[in-house]
Amino acid sequence: MRATPKAIRPLKPLTVFHEPINIRAENVQRIATHAAELGVSLRTEVFANGASWRRYAVKQLMTMQRVAGELDIEEHLHLWPDKSLKSKHKHPIG
């Protein structure tokens, strides 16, 4: 979460977009299988259901906002939350 923003900071970007990964159901198993074949471990449990994905996505958005602030590029950051993050629970984003 830090490597990419840190690498682009010297380029003085006008806008930095960030969107959490949003894998759809059938793709999770396909990607997990391929990763296992490559010997890569993935944490696919965040895609198990809507609630776990929302927790993951909100955490990603908040982490990127914090990192951008630490790197002094927050004014250029554009968070791109998925519309499905809307729920009956209020999440502090931005």
C-alpha positions in Angstrom: 0.0 0.0 0.0 3.0 2.3 0.4 5.3 1.3 -2.4 3.3 2.6 -5.3 2.4 6.0 -3.9 6.0 6.4 -2.7 7.3 5.6 -6.1 5.0 8.0 -7.9 5.4 10.9 -5.5 8.6 12.3 -7.2 6.6 12.5 -10.4 4.4 15.1 -8.8 1.1 13.5 -10.1 -1.9 15.7 -10.6 -4.3 12.9 -9.6 -3.8 9.6 -7.9 -6.7 7.2 -8.2 -7.2 4.3 -5.7 -9.9 1.7 -5.8 -10.0 -1.5 -3.7 -10.0 -4.8 -5.6 -13.5 -6.0 -6.3 -13.4 -9.5 -7.5 -16.6 -11.1 -8.5 -17.6 -14.5 -7.1 -16.5 -17.0 -9.8 -13.2 -15.2 -10.3 -12.1 -15.7 -6.7 -11.7 -19.4 -7.0 -10.1 -19.2 -10.4 -7.5 -16.7 -9.2 -6.9 -18.6 -6.0 -6.3 -21.8 -8.0 -3.8 -20.1 -10.3 -2.0 -18.5 -7.4 -1.7 -21.8 -5.6 -0.2 -23.3 -8.9 2.4 -20.5 -8.7 3.0 -21.0 -5.0 1.5 -17.7 -4.0 -0.7 -17.4 -1.0 -3.8 -15.2 -1.2 -6.2 -14.0 1.4 -9.4 -14.7 -0.5 -11.6 -14.7 2.6 -12.1 -11.0 2.2 -14.3 -11.8 -0.8 -16.4 -14.5 1.1 -19.4 -12.3 1.4 -20.6 -8.7 1.1 -19.8 -7.8 4.8 -16.2 -9.0 4.7 -15.6 -7.3 1.4 -17.0 -4.0 2.7 -14.7 -4.2 5.7 -11.8 -4.9 3.5 -12.7 -2.1 1.0 -13.2 0.5 3.7 -9.9 -0.4 5.3 -8.1 -0.1 2.0 -9.6 3.3 1.3 -8.8 4.6 4.8 -5.2 3.1 4.6 -4.5 4.8 1.3 -5.8 8.1 2.6 -3.5 7.8 5.6 -0.5 6.8 3.4 -1.2 9.7 1.0 -1.3 12.1 3.9 2.1 10.7 5.2 3.6 11.2 1.8 2.1 14.7 1.4 0.1 13.7 -1.7 -3.3 13.6 -0.1 -4.6 16.6 -2.0 -4.0 14.7 -5.3 -5.7 11.5 -4.0 -9.0 10.5 -5.5 -10.6 7.5 -3.7 -12.8 5.5 -5.9 -15.2 3.6 -3.7 -17.6 1.0 -5.2 -21.2 2.0 -5.0 -21.9 -1.3 -3.3 -20.1 0.0 -0.2 -23.4 1.7 0.7 -25.0 -0.1 3.5 -27.1 0.6 6.6 -23.8 1.0 8.5 -22.0 4.3 8.2 -18.3 4.0 7.5 -16.0 7.1 7.9 -14.3 7.5 4.5 -12.6 10.8 3.8 
